[in-house]
Amino acid sequence: MKKHYYLGLNAKLRHGWRHLLARGRQSDLEALSSYLGQKYGGKAVLTKNGRSALAMALKAYFTRGDGIIVNGFTCYAVIEAVRAAGLVPIYADINRETLNYDAETLNKLWAGPAAASSPTPAGAGVPQAASPAHADATQATPIISGIIIQNTLGNPVDIKAVERFAGKHGLMIIEDLAHCAGIKYADGREAGTIGAASVLSFGKDKSIDTISGGAVVLRYPCKTTIRAPKKLPKMSDRIRGRIYPLIAGAVRGLSYVHLGGLCMRVALKLHLVEKSADNKLELDKTLTPAEAKLALRQLKALNTSGEAPLREFYLVDDRALVLDKLKRAGYHFAGFWYETPIAPERYYKKADFDESKCPVAAEVARQIINFPTYYTRSDLAEARKIVQKHLTYGGKNAR
Ligand SMILES: *Cc1c(COP(=O)(O)O)cnc(C)c1O
């Protein structure tokens, strides 16, 4: 463990310096756009982050006030984008094996309480909104006209079932590739080659990670003209993006002597670091040339690296205990994903999530542990052993 640890840290710091000094040019932006346009078959627009890309895709294809089905286990960034486009998120419960909605939960959602208690036949497109009690200023029963596919942590949805469902109810599909760039569905088609638009995030710990950034590929003709943003993000955001890998490397090193947490808190206080969830949605900002260069390099590498899931996950019965054991064994997880069905926790209230309608997502959020990708597989051997003793479910990617 120790030796691996130092080797890992060394690599981290080397990567940090390389990231800090990466140089890009205008031509890198053009190269990335054209690569994405070809790979996913459409017009690519580069953005400041994934949520801006998603909002742009939704604006391009949907009418304000419509409802759109989202996975009931996701990031608040998705909800932010849905609302920025004037749409209402409708949460679908998940399957604990894939962390995605499936045919059963989708059909149940469609035939939901509204349809059951009203004369409107199920399928007429007016199921009850996720939380009419305090829904957005919009309306309680929006027309549902779309569905976002997320392929949580790199686990593919049952694409045939989703296409059947979308076809039956006239829903447009948007593919969010933040977790799953490069993966294939069961029928061999690649994620991002199916829906009206494919959205990428290049944020921290995503499939493609340049610390910040995003892109959307518009595959169908749009309702409105979408102009590519031209402005670069604010200087302070760009500096934060540059120095992040070095700070993260230092924090990881210091966590070995139990000072990592303190170091991170100081960095946050001084605004040297921004939490991913706080990265602002800005439709008029683009990617920096250096980010474009890094993103393109990682995208090209995806083709050969196969279908690695983003994070292996496990469901355990006493998470606090397991996390404590992991900590004592020397694992410093800066945070696993989804301690609430819509994460992070400090944004959960805003998501208007009704747990009684998505009971599986609510339970999984209490049980899930997933491993950060900055540990190598062999580093995680000990962690796996600890987790194995408390499993309620092994997780799809348990190795
Ligand atoms: C992180 C994330 C996004 C948004 O990415 P940002 O670049 O942070 O805006 C979108 N969808 C999913 C599923 C994500 O996990």
The ligand as a MOL file (V3000), in Angstrom:
LIG
                    3D

  0  0  0     0  0            999 V3000
M  V30 BEGIN CTAB
M  V30 COUNTS 15 15 0 0 0
M  V30 BEGIN ATOM
M  V30 1 C -21.2170 16.1660 -13.3540 0
M  V30 2 C -22.3660 15.8210 -14.1790 0
M  V30 3 C -22.9010 16.7290 -15.1120 0
M  V30 4 C -22.4510 18.1500 -15.2700 0
M  V30 5 O -21.1500 18.3690 -15.3780 0
M  V30 6 P -20.4180 19.7590 -15.0230 0
M  V30 7 O -19.3010 19.7950 -16.0040 0
M  V30 8 O -19.9760 19.6290 -13.6050 0
M  V30 9 O -21.3710 20.8820 -15.2140 0
M  V30 10 C -23.9380 16.3030 -15.8840 0
M  V30 11 N -24.4590 15.0740 -15.7510 0
M  V30 12 C -24.0010 14.1900 -14.8640 0
M  V30 13 C -24.6410 12.8510 -14.7760 0
M  V30 14 C -22.9390 14.5310 -14.0420 0
M  V30 15 O -22.4880 13.6480 -13.1360 0
M  V30 END ATOM
M  V30 BEGIN BOND
M  V30 1 1 1 2
M  V30 2 1 2 3
M  V30 3 2 2 14
M  V30 4 1 3 4
M  V30 5 2 3 10
M  V30 6 1 4 5
M  V30 7 1 5 6
M  V30 8 2 6 7
M  V30 9 1 6 8
M  V30 10 1 6 9
M  V30 11 1 10 11
M  V30 12 2 11 12
M  V30 13 1 12 13
M  V30 14 1 12 14
M  V30 15 1 14 15
M  V30 END BOND
M  V30 END CTAB
M  END
